[in-house]
Amino acid sequence: MLILQLAIILIASKLAGSLSVRLGQPSVLGKLLIGIVLGPSVLGLVTETETLAEFSQIGVILLMFIAGLETDIDEFKRTGKASTFVGFGVLSFHLF
């Protein structure tokens, strides 16, 4: 079951990241959104196990590293307001 969940996570995040880039958004945004959709909050295709929780900690570190690499300060200054609204929107969606 763990291998199936990892395969779902890897394939879906790769596809969502690529789609997000095609739509002119950072790939991290697509990966975050697909994580919310596949997780227990929406579809429940991926459930948390102890092993998956350990892998997810590593994933969070890598995700933040990738987000930092993709951040363009000049672009962020131009789109700061929209980026902030998207960030709060994703956060509020996940909290409720």
C-alpha positions in Angstrom: 0.0 0.0 0.0 2.9 2.4 0.8 4.4 1.9 -2.7 1.0 2.7 -4.3 0.6 5.8 -2.2 4.2 7.0 -3.0 3.6 6.3 -6.7 0.3 8.3 -6.6 2.1 11.2 -4.9 5.1 11.3 -7.2 3.1 11.0 -10.4 0.4 13.5 -9.4 2.8 16.1 -8.1 4.9 15.9 -11.3 1.8 16.3 -13.5 0.3 19.1 -11.3 3.7 20.9 -11.2 4.0 20.7 -15.0 0.4 21.9 -15.5 1.0 24.7 -13.1 4.0 25.9 -15.1 2.1 25.7 -18.3 -0.5 28.0 -16.8 2.2 30.5 -15.8 2.3 29.7 -12.1 5.1 28.2 -10.1 5.3 24.4 -10.0 5.2 24.5 -6.3 1.7 25.9 -6.4 0.4 22.9 -8.4 2.2 20.5 -6.1 0.6 22.0 -3.1 -2.8 22.0 -4.6 -2.7 18.4 -5.7 -1.5 17.5 -2.2 -4.6 19.0 -0.7 -6.8 17.3 -3.3 -5.3 13.9 -2.9 -5.0 14.0 0.9 -7.6 13.2 3.6 -9.1 16.7 3.4 -10.7 16.2 -0.1 -10.4 12.8 -1.9 -8.6 10.7 0.8 -6.6 8.8 -1.8 -3.5 9.1 0.4 -3.8 8.4 4.1 -1.2 9.1 6.7 0.9 6.2 8.0 4.0 6.4 10.2 6.3 5.7 7.3 4.6 8.2 5.0 4.8 10.8 7.8 8.5 10.4 7.9 8.8 10.7 4.1 6.6 13.8 4.2 9.0 15.5 6.6 11.7 15.0 4.0 9.3 16.2 1.3 8.5 19.4 3.1 12.2 20.2 3.4 12.7 19.5 -0.3 9.6 21.5 -1.2 10.7 24.6 0.7 14.2 24.3 -0.9 12.6 24.1 -4.4 10.3 27.0 -3.6 13.3 29.1 -2.5 15.2 28.2 -5.8 12.2 29.2 -7.9 11.6 32.5 -6.1 12.4 35.5 -8.2 12.5 38.6 -6.0 11.7 41.0 -8.8 8.7 39.0 -9.9 7.5 38.6 -6.3 7.6 42.4 -5.9 5.4 42.7 -9.0 3.0 40.0 -8.0 3.3 40.3 -4.2 -0.4 41.1 -3.6 -1.7 38.2 -5.8 0.9 35.8 -4.3 -0.2 36.8 -0.8 -3.9 36.2 -1.6 -3.1 32.8 -3.1 -1.0 31.8 -0.1 -3.8 32.8 2.4 -6.4 31.1 0.2 -4.5 27.8 0.2 -3.9 28.1 4.0 -7.5 28.9 4.8 -8.7 26.1 2.5 -6.5 23.7 4.3 -7.6 24.9 7.8 -11.3 24.6 7.1 
